[in-house]
Amino acid sequence: MSEKKYWHKLTKSEQSKVIKRGNYTLGEFMAEYSQPDWCTYTHALEAYMGCWALFYGRVHSDRICKKCECYKKPEVQE
């Protein structure tokens, strides 16, 4: 099994192609893509019940998420 890809790191064009792809279940999508490490929203990528900003391609860095209650500041590694 390959490593999950971070959804927010795909371009809007790449995300659009995935969303428009036919015969793709939510389970398959969740198995292939991961939400950002800073996001603590439970199942954020679950389309209608998750984080709309993330799923619909508004999030490509943590800048937009910093005011969200589900934002977890990344730990600084020494």
Secondary structure by P-SEA (a helix, b strand, c coil): cccccccccccaaaaaaaaacccccaaaaaaccccccccccccccccccccccccccccccccccccccccccccccc
